[in-house]
Amino acid sequence: MASGEPGFISDHFDDGKAGSDRATRGLLLAAISHPAPESWFERHDWPTLLVAAVIYGSWLCLLASHRYVPWWLTAPLAGYVVQWHFSLQHEAIHALRGIPRWLRRALVWPPLGIWFPFELYRRSHLRHHRSHHLTYPGEDTESYYHEEEDWEDYGHLSRWLLIVNQTFLGRILVGPLLRTPHFVCKEVGKIIAGDLSDLGIWLRHAVAVALILWLVIEVFEMSALQYLAEFVYPGIALGMMRSFTEHRWGEQPRERTAVVESNWVFGLLFLWNNLHVVHHAFPTLPWWKVPRVWRHHRERIQAYNGGFVFRGYGEIARRWLLTPNFIPVHPPSLASRISES
């Protein structure tokens, strides 16, 4: 493998089945064994640094102009910028290797989206990539599935909300309201139980959020509620759109990760993480190389993930606007997995 080539996390897809999976992985590796030469601009991550500069500059401009621009125009633009910053944080976890680690983290640490400390997101997301049981609740940190045994104990309202959350419209509108309280309650519960291992992270996050809100309120004269409504909520909602059908249960782990082809508006917003199976196969591949790998090896990658490919978010919305894409009960129940092991 050439020096500097993105690593392939084969364990992530290894389900113990022989032959064709290993052969396909070998073909995928061969596909990028001779990557195109990088320019100086690419080698030092200037595409990502340029994106970072545009994000922070746009954020400040939107704050400065909020009194002169109607909310219905500010909200989608601000949501785009906040979600773009979330995408930048994701890139800093996996790539952005052209700058020192401390600078990489400092570049994305400011919590423009308020709700999630970057340090916890980094830890959780790396666990998601290291999971040998993608989509399994309790093992995959980003799974939307629930154990059958737990599902039976939920009340009717909880089940209804979770099913609504599996519709495209529900995920965008209700998803942020379900995800945030669940996460906060989980973290508060840990502290109440005496687990203070993450307390320092939360204290640093609280200081950073206070600084962001001070800037918003005192310097740009925007209320905290307005910032949450016009910047934070739309940003999280756009992220919910991206992750709506990112993973689903499949008999073979390599068939559990999707590709959503899209235009430059959404591709740049998500730093091409919508081509998700390419990212999972080559997690350290810089964002600007992901579309090239997909274009050049589309048929090979599509065969690899079992054709789990969509033509765009419009197709996804048409299919599942008001219809659940799946009932979020994981097919192999916990009891059956224990009995098989």
URQUI-V903165 format. One record per pair of residues at least 4 apart in sequence whose C-alpha atoms are under 6 Angstrom apart, sorted by sequence separation. I is the first residue (numbers start at 0). J is the second residue. D is the distance in whole Angstrom. If there is no record, write none. Layout:
BEGIN
i:I j:J d:D
i:I j:J d:D
END
This chain:
BEGIN
i:37 j:41 d:6
i:41 j:45 d:6
i:45 j:49 d:6
i:52 j:56 d:6
i:53 j:57 d:6
i:61 j:65 d:6
i:70 j:74 d:6
i:73 j:77 d:6
i:74 j:78 d:6
i:79 j:83 d:6
i:90 j:94 d:6
i:91 j:95 d:5
i:102 j:106 d:6
i:104 j:108 d:6
i:117 j:121 d:6
i:120 j:124 d:6
i:135 j:139 d:5
i:166 j:170 d:6
i:169 j:173 d:5
i:170 j:174 d:4
i:174 j:178 d:6
i:180 j:184 d:6
i:184 j:188 d:6
i:190 j:194 d:5
i:201 j:205 d:6
i:209 j:213 d:6
i:212 j:216 d:6
i:213 j:217 d:5
i:214 j:218 d:5
i:215 j:219 d:5
i:216 j:220 d:5
i:225 j:229 d:6
i:226 j:230 d:5
i:227 j:231 d:5
i:228 j:232 d:6
i:239 j:243 d:6
i:262 j:266 d:6
i:263 j:267 d:6
i:266 j:270 d:6
i:277 j:281 d:6
i:278 j:282 d:5
i:292 j:296 d:6
i:293 j:297 d:5
i:297 j:301 d:6
i:302 j:306 d:6
i:316 j:320 d:5
i:319 j:323 d:6
i:37 j:42 d:6
i:40 j:45 d:5
i:134 j:139 d:6
i:164 j:169 d:5
i:189 j:194 d:5
i:190 j:195 d:6
i:216 j:221 d:5
i:227 j:232 d:6
i:249 j:254 d:6
i:266 j:271 d:5
i:301 j:306 d:5
i:319 j:324 d:6
i:133 j:139 d:6
i:136 j:142 d:6
i:163 j:169 d:5
i:164 j:170 d:5
i:215 j:221 d:6
i:216 j:222 d:6
i:249 j:255 d:5
i:248 j:255 d:6
i:134 j:142 d:5
i:136 j:144 d:6
i:247 j:255 d:5
i:130 j:139 d:6
i:136 j:145 d:6
i:246 j:255 d:5
i:164 j:174 d:6
i:246 j:256 d:5
i:245 j:256 d:6
i:127 j:139 d:5
i:245 j:257 d:5
i:127 j:140 d:5
i:259 j:273 d:5
i:259 j:274 d:6
i:258 j:274 d:4
i:270 j:286 d:6
i:258 j:275 d:5
i:257 j:275 d:6
i:258 j:276 d:6
i:88 j:107 d:5
i:257 j:276 d:6
i:256 j:276 d:5
i:54 j:80 d:6
i:81 j:112 d:6
i:0 j:32 d:6
i:259 j:308 d:6
i:254 j:304 d:4
i:257 j:307 d:5
i:258 j:308 d:5
i:259 j:309 d:5
i:260 j:310 d:5
i:261 j:311 d:5
i:253 j:304 d:5
i:254 j:305 d:5
i:257 j:308 d:6
i:260 j:311 d:5
i:259 j:311 d:5
i:44 j:97 d:5
i:43 j:97 d:5
i:171 j:236 d:5
i:171 j:239 d:6
i:116 j:204 d:6
i:112 j:231 d:5
i:11 j:131 d:5
i:167 j:316 d:6
i:78 j:230 d:5
i:82 j:234 d:5
i:167 j:319 d:6
i:168 j:320 d:5
i:77 j:230 d:5
i:81 j:234 d:5
i:166 j:319 d:6
i:167 j:320 d:5
i:166 j:320 d:6
i:74 j:229 d:4
i:78 j:233 d:4
i:79 j:234 d:6
i:166 j:321 d:5
i:63 j:219 d:6
i:78 j:234 d:4
i:166 j:322 d:5
i:166 j:323 d:4
i:165 j:323 d:5
i:165 j:324 d:6
i:147 j:328 d:6
i:145 j:327 d:6
i:146 j:328 d:6
i:86 j:269 d:5
i:144 j:327 d:5
i:145 j:328 d:5
i:146 j:329 d:6
i:144 j:328 d:5
i:145 j:329 d:6
i:83 j:268 d:5
i:144 j:329 d:5
i:147 j:332 d:6
i:94 j:283 d:5
i:93 j:283 d:5
i:94 j:285 d:6
i:12 j:252 d:5
i:12 j:253 d:5
i:8 j:280 d:6
i:7 j:280 d:5
i:7 j:281 d:5
i:6 j:281 d:6
i:5 j:281 d:6
i:5 j:283 d:5
i:5 j:284 d:5
END
